[in-house]
Amino acid sequence: MSPATAASPVTGAVIGLPDFADLVDRVGPAVVNIRTTERPKQLQRGAPGLQGDEDMQEFLRRFFGGQLPPGASPRGQRRGAPSDEPVNRGVGSGFILSADGYVMTNAHVVDGADEVFVTLTDKREFKAKVLGADTRTDVAVLKIEGDKLPFLTLGDSDKIRAGEWVIAIGSPFNLENTVTAGIISAKARDTGEYLPLIQSDVAVNPGNSGGPLINMRGEVIGINSQIATLSGGSNGISFAVPINEAIRVSDQLKKSGKVTRGRIGVQIGEVNKEVAESLGLKSAQGAEVSLVEPGGPADKAGIKAGDIILKFNGKTVNRSSDLPRLVGETALESKATVTVWRKGAELTLPVTVAELDGDKNAKGAKGKGADKAEPAKANALGLKVDDLSAEQKKELGVNGGVVVVDVEGVAERAGLDEGDVLLQLNNIEVRDAKQFNAAVAKLDPKKASVLLVLRDGNTRFISLRPTAKAEK
């Protein structure tokens, strides 16, 4: 092998560890402490072992962000005595977005608060108005009455790289203006419902919530939101809301106090490798439709349970979590296209995007086993099945299918159960028990097969391999 073609080792030059002092001096004044209070709603009853122990109450308030356990009363307030005085509820962090007093933090920091106070590093304190909070992304926007306030520059969270140095500033355990440093561990962790989160190893603890994650240029790239911990303390795994997503949310909160998102009315799941191979997909990608909301946008568009959604408006759906984000960003009542994989081929369908209602979920009828004589013999998949009655088909909203009356062998090991309704076998619709058993008898035991199963109103694909002979 010539020197020109020989493989070269991957190397990286380490110049030295960064000094964060100048950076902290520049950005620190725009990071704020957020204190929330609430007025007692009713007479509080104390917990055993805490009565009269004001020193313990003070310890809990100081080191757990102002949050007391149920029944504990604030210091100086007599246990059980009714009072209209507001009590400290919690402490978090935030940062100033603009010189006229817009402040960003986490939704969970201000959730349920009656009053919110913002304190700057120069000890000025402002009573804040909550303009809006979005629990799905954990973003909230506050407004304080001030001018010429210090504020932070926003970065581009789409351009961050794993391995970048970052710092977090906040109030862990109510210790104001605490600075911690680390690196970005991963750019897009799927722990959020509508957005991937930034993972870092920056030490983040209770009270850091809502504070900024800042790069070496002094730009905010995220809002510290979550930690992965078993003990309640930092384990070196923390998550931040990407600032690009947070700004999109905050713009809506400023205008209307709420966030509107699109929906198409489907419940979805991941596509695993075995299912992808059985359905003829090149790779395990897309979102498996497990349920279609009757009368919803997807239903009207012709999307069916068992479809694999590969693209939305031309954008690839690599994982099921990609779909709600793509749909959520789409303008309401706009026309979109959905590309699905059905019976071994792609099909593109038009759909009208509706508004997401947090309380509205796709619903379906529960499956019921047929009340008929049990078939005498299990097929090569270990299944004993029977036809569905016309009444059952109407109740389930299906045109065909068979109901499982007994399972054994490979079917039992794959997780199938009595009462399951089988709608497809290897992309072929199941019409009745005779046709299904005949199709199973022709299966190649060397290849995995996939069943589309309806259970409790939801559908899913289950992959299993037939035996050469029915197991007894």
C-alpha positions in Angstrom: 0.0 0.0 0.0 1.5 3.3 -1.0 1.9 6.2 1.5 -0.8 8.1 -0.4 -3.4 5.5 0.2 -2.3 4.3 3.6 -4.9 5.0 6.3 -3.9 7.8 8.7 -4.7 7.9 12.4 -7.3 10.4 13.5 -5.7 13.0 15.7 -6.7 16.2 17.4 -4.6 18.9 18.8 -5.3 19.9 22.4 -4.1 23.4 22.9 -5.1 23.7 26.6 -8.0 24.0 28.9 -10.1 27.2 28.5 -10.3 30.0 31.0 -14.0 30.9 31.5 -13.4 33.9 33.8 -13.8 36.6 31.1 -16.7 34.9 29.6 -18.5 34.7 32.9 -17.8 38.4 33.5 -19.5 39.3 30.2 -22.6 37.1 30.4 -23.2 36.7 34.2 -25.1 39.9 34.7 -27.9 38.8 32.3 -28.5 35.5 34.2 -31.2 35.9 36.9 -32.6 34.2 39.9 -36.3 33.3 39.8 -38.2 33.0 43.0 -41.8 31.9 43.1 -44.4 32.2 45.9 -48.0 31.0 46.4 -50.7 31.8 48.8 -52.0 29.0 51.0 -55.1 27.5 49.5 -56.2 25.8 52.7 -55.2 25.0 56.3 -52.0 22.9 56.1 -51.6 19.9 58.3 -48.2 19.0 59.5 -46.2 15.8 59.0 -45.1 13.8 62.0 -41.6 14.7 63.3 -41.5 18.2 62.0 -43.7 20.0 64.5 -41.8 22.9 66.1 -38.5 22.0 64.4 -37.8 25.4 62.8 -34.1 24.6 62.3 -35.0 21.6 60.1 -37.6 23.7 58.2 -35.0 26.3 57.5 -32.5 23.6 56.2 -35.1 22.2 53.9 -36.0 25.6 52.5 -32.4 26.7 51.9 -31.1 23.4 50.3 -34.1 22.3 48.4 -34.9 25.4 46.4 -37.6 26.7 48.8 -39.8 23.6 48.4 -41.0 22.1 51.6 -42.5 18.6 52.0 -46.2 18.3 52.3 -47.3 19.5 55.7 -44.1 21.4 56.6 -44.8 25.1 57.4 -42.4 28.0 56.7 -40.2 29.3 59.5 -42.0 31.7 61.8 -45.5 30.5 60.8 -47.3 28.6 63.4 -48.3 25.1 62.4 -51.9 24.8 61.4 -52.5 28.5 61.8 -54.4 30.0 58.8 -52.5 32.8 57.0 -52.9 34.8 53.8 -49.2 35.5 53.7 -47.5 34.1 50.5 -45.0 31.4 51.2 -41.8 30.6 49.2 -42.6 27.9 46.7 -39.4 27.4 44.7 -36.3 28.8 43.2 -35.0 28.5 39.6 -33.0 30.4 37.1 -33.5 32.3 33.9 -31.9 34.8 31.6 -32.8 38.2 30.0 -33.6 38.1 26.3 -33.8 41.8 25.6 -33.0 45.2 27.2 -36.7 45.9 27.7 -37.2 43.0 30.1 -38.2 39.8 28.4 -37.0 36.8 30.4 -36.8 33.2 29.5 -37.0 30.2 31.8 -38.5 26.7 32.1 -42.3 26.3 32.3 -41.9 24.0 35.3 -40.2 26.8 37.3 -43.2 29.0 37.2 -45.9 26.3 37.1 -48.6 26.9 39.8 -47.0 30.1 41.1 -49.1 33.0 42.3 -46.2 35.5 42.2 -42.9 35.4 40.4 -39.9 37.6 41.3 -36.7 38.1 39.2 -33.5 39.1 40.9 -30.5 40.4 39.0 -26.8 40.0 40.0 -26.8 43.6 41.2 -29.5 42.6 43.7 -32.3 44.5 41.9 -35.6 42.6 42.2 -38.6 42.8 39.9 -42.0 41.3 40.1 -42.5 39.5 36.8 -45.6 38.8 34.7 -45.8 35.3 33.2 -46.7 36.0 29.5 -47.1 32.3 28.8 -45.7 28.8 29.4 -45.6 25.7 27.2 -45.3 22.5 29.1 -44.6 20.4 26.0 -41.2 22.1 25.4 -40.8 23.3 29.0 -40.4 27.0 27.9 -41.8 30.0 29.7 -41.5 33.8 28.9 -41.7 36.4 31.6 -41.8 40.2 31.5 -40.3 42.6 34.0 -40.6 46.4 33.9 -37.1 47.7 33.2 -35.0 49.3 30.5 -31.4 49.1 29.5 -31.2 45.7 31.2 -28.2 43.4 30.4 -29.2 40.6 28.0 -27.7 37.6 26.3 -26.9 37.0 22.7 -28.6 34.0 21.1 -26.6 31.3 19.3 -27.6 28.7 16.7 -28.3 25.4 18.3 -28.5 23.7 14.9 -24.7 24.3 14.5 -23.5 23.0 17.8 -21.0 20.1 17.9 -20.5 17.3 20.3 -17.3 18.0 22.2 -17.8 21.8 22.4 -17.0 23.5 25.7 -20.1 25.1 27.3 -20.9 26.6 30.7 -24.1 26.8 32.7 -25.0 29.6 35.1 -27.8 29.4 37.6 -29.0 29.0 41.2 -28.5 25.3 42.2 -30.0 24.8 45.7 -30.6 28.6 45.7 -26.8 29.3 45.5 -27.0 32.2 43.1 -24.7 32.9 40.2 -23.1 29.4 40.3 -21.0 28.6 37.2 -20.3 25.0 36.0 -18.5 23.9 32.9 -18.3 20.9 30.6 -18.8 19.7 27.0 -21.7 18.9 24.8 -22.2 15.2 25.0 -24.8 14.8 22.2 -26.7 17.1 20.0 -30.1 15.5 19.8 -31.3 13.2 22.5 -34.9 12.0 22.1 -36.2 12.7 25.6 -38.6 15.5 24.6 -42.0 15.0 23.1 -41.7 17.8 20.5 -38.0 18.4 20.3 -34.6 16.6 20.7 -32.6 17.9 23.7 -29.0 18.9 24.0 -27.1 16.5 26.3 -24.0 17.8 28.2 -21.9 16.8 31.2 -22.2 20.2 32.8 -23.1 19.9 36.5 -26.8 20.8 36.8 -28.8 20.5 40.0 -32.2 21.5 41.3 -32.4 25.3 41.0 -30.4 25.4 37.7 -33.6 24.9 35.8 -34.3 27.7 33.3 -30.7 28.9 33.3 -28.7 29.3 30.1 -26.3 26.9 28.5 -23.7 29.1 26.9 -21.0 28.4 24.3 -17.5 29.9 24.3 -18.6 32.8 22.2 -21.0 33.9 25.0 -24.1 32.8 23.1 -27.1 31.0 24.6 -27.5 27.6 22.8 -30.0 26.0 25.2 -32.1 26.3 28.4 -31.1 23.9 31.1 -34.1 21.8 31.8 -33.6 18.2 33.0 -31.1 15.9 34.7 -30.7 12.2 34.6 -30.3 11.1 38.2 -31.2 8.4 40.7 -30.1 10.4 43.7 -31.5 13.9 42.9 -28.0 15.3 42.4 -25.9 15.8 39.3 -24.6 12.6 37.7 -22.9 14.3 34.8 -25.9 13.9 32.4 -28.0 17.0 31.9 -30.4 18.1 29.1 -31.1 21.5 27.7 -33.9 22.8 25.4 -32.3 23.9 22.1 -32.5 27.7 21.8 -33.7 27.6 18.2 -36.8 25.6 19.3 -37.2 27.7 22.5 -37.3 31.0 20.5 -39.9 29.6 18.1 -42.0 28.8 21.2 -41.3 32.1 22.9 -42.3 34.2 19.8 -45.8 32.6 20.0 -46.0 33.0 23.8 -45.2 36.8 23.4 -47.9 37.2 20.8 -50.8 35.1 22.2 -49.7 33.6 25.5 -50.0 30.1 24.1 -48.5 27.8 21.5 -50.6 26.2 18.7 -49.4 23.1 17.0 -50.7 20.9 14.1 -52.0 17.4 14.3 -53.2 14.7 11.9 -54.8 12.3 14.3 -52.7 9.2 14.5 -51.0 7.2 17.2 -47.5 6.0 16.2 -44.7 3.7 17.2 -41.2 2.8 16.2 -40.3 0.5 13.3 -37.9 -2.2 14.4 -35.5 -4.1 12.1 -37.5 -7.3 12.0 -40.7 -5.5 11.0 -38.8 -3.4 8.4 -37.3 -6.5 6.8 -40.7 -8.4 6.7 -42.4 -5.4 5.1 -39.7 -4.9 2.5 -38.3 -1.7 3.8 -34.7 -1.0 3.2 -34.1 0.2 6.7 -35.8 0.5 10.1 -37.1 4.0 9.7 -40.4 5.8 9.7 -43.4 5.9 12.1 -45.7 2.9 12.4 -49.4 4.0 12.6 -51.0 2.0 15.4 -54.3 3.9 15.5 -56.1 6.4 13.3 -58.6 8.8 15.0 -62.0 8.2 13.4 -63.0 11.3 11.4 -59.6 12.9 12.0 -57.4 14.4 9.3 -55.4 11.2 8.7 -58.6 9.2 8.5 -60.0 11.6 5.9 -56.8 11.4 4.0 -57.0 7.6 3.7 -54.1 6.8 6.2 -54.7 3.3 7.8 -53.5 1.5 10.8 -50.4 -0.5 9.8 -49.1 2.1 7.4 -45.5 3.2 7.9 -45.2 7.0 7.5 -41.9 7.6 5.7 -42.2 11.3 4.9 -44.2 14.4 5.9 -44.3 17.3 3.4 -41.3 15.8 1.7 -39.2 15.6 4.9 -37.9 12.2 5.9 -39.3 10.6 9.1 -36.3 8.7 10.4 -37.8 7.9 13.8 -41.3 8.1 15.1 -40.5 11.1 17.3 -39.7 13.1 14.1 -43.4 13.0 13.0 -45.1 15.0 15.8 -42.3 17.7 15.5 -42.8 18.0 11.7 -46.6 18.1 12.0 -46.5 20.4 15.0 -44.5 23.0 13.0 -47.0 23.0 10.1 -49.4 25.9 9.8 -53.0 25.0 10.8 -55.5 24.2 8.1 -52.6 24.0 5.6 -52.4 21.2 3.0 -49.5 18.7 3.5 -48.5 15.4 2.0 -47.8 12.2 3.8 -45.8 9.4 2.2 -46.7 6.0 3.6 -45.4 2.4 3.0 -48.3 0.1 2.4 -48.2 -3.5 1.0 -44.7 -3.1 -0.3 -45.1 0.2 -2.1 -45.0 3.9 -1.3 -48.2 5.9 -1.5 -48.5 9.7 -1.1 -51.6 11.1 0.4 -52.8 14.7 0.9 -53.8 15.7 4.5 -55.2 18.9 6.0 -53.4 19.7 9.3 -55.7 20.4 12.2 -55.0 22.1 15.6 -53.5 19.9 18.3 -55.8 19.6 21.4 -53.9 18.3 24.4 -57.0 16.5 25.7 -57.9 14.9 22.4 -56.5 11.4 21.8 -57.2 9.0 19.1 -59.6 6.4 20.3 -60.7 3.0 19.1 -62.9 0.1 20.1 -61.4 -2.7 22.1 -61.1 -6.1 20.5 -63.3 -9.1 21.7 -62.8 -12.7 21.1 -65.4 -14.6 19.1 -67.9 -16.6 21.1 -67.6 -19.7 18.9 -66.4 -23.3 19.1 -62.6 -23.4 19.3 -60.7 -24.6 16.3 -59.1 -28.0 16.8 -55.6 -27.3 15.7 -53.0 -24.6 15.9 -51.3 -23.5 12.7 -47.6 -23.2 12.0 -47.5 -19.9 13.9 -48.9 -21.5 17.0 -52.3 -19.7 16.5 -55.8 -20.9 16.7 -58.1 -18.3 15.1 -61.7 -17.8 14.3 -63.8 -15.5 12.1 -65.1 -12.2 13.3 -68.8 -11.7 13.4 -70.4 -8.8 11.4 -71.2 -7.2 14.7 -67.6 -7.4 15.9 -66.3 -6.0 12.6 -68.6 -3.1 12.9 -67.6 -2.5 16.5 -63.9 -2.7 15.7 -64.2 -0.7 12.5 -62.6 -3.3 10.3 -63.7 -5.1 7.1 -61.9 -8.4 7.7 -59.5 -10.0 10.1 -59.6 -13.0 12.5 -59.6 -13.2 16.2 -57.1 -15.3 18.2 -58.8 -17.9 20.4 -55.6 -19.7 21.6 -51.9 -19.3 21.4 -48.9 -21.6 21.8 -45.4 -22.0 20.7 -43.8 -19.2 18.6 -47.0 -17.0 18.8 -47.0 -17.2 22.6 -43.3 -16.4 22.8 -43.8 -13.4 20.5 -46.4 -11.9 22.8 -49.6 -12.7 21.0 -52.7 -13.4 23.2 -56.3 -14.5 23.1 -58.6 -11.8 21.8 -56.0 -10.2 19.5 -57.4 -9.4 16.1 -55.1 -10.2 13.1 -55.5 -7.8 10.2 -52.6 -8.5 7.9 -50.0 -11.2 7.3 -46.9 -10.1 5.4 -48.7 -7.1 3.8 -51.7 -9.3 2.8 -55.1 -8.4 4.3 -56.6 -11.2 6.4 -60.2 -11.9 5.3 -61.2 -15.0 7.3 -59.8 -17.9 9.2 -59.7 -20.3 6.2 -57.7 -17.8 4.1 -55.4 -17.0 7.0 -54.6 -20.6 7.9 -54.0 -21.4 4.2 -51.5 -18.5 3.9 -49.7 -19.6 7.1 -49.3 -23.1 5.7 -47.4 -21.7 2.8 -44.9 -19.6 4.8 -41.2 -20.3 4.6 -40.0 -21.3 8.0 -36.5 -19.9 7.1 -38.0 -16.4 6.9 -39.6 -14.2 9.5 -43.2 -13.2 9.0 -45.0 -10.1 10.3 -48.5 -9.8 11.6 -50.5 -6.6 12.0 -52.3 -7.1 15.3 -55.2 -5.1 16.7 -55.3 -5.1 20.5 -57.3 -2.8 22.8 -57.9 -0.3 20.0 -54.3 -0.1 18.9 -52.4 -1.8 16.1 -48.8 -3.0 16.0 -46.6 -5.2 13.9 -45.3 -8.4 15.5 -42.6 -10.4 13.8 -42.3 -14.2 14.3 -40.9 -17.2 12.4 -43.2 -20.2 11.6 -42.3 -23.7 12.6 -42.1 -26.5 10.0 -45.0 -28.2 11.8 -47.5 -26.9 14.3 -46.3 -27.2 17.9 -48.3 -29.3 20.2 
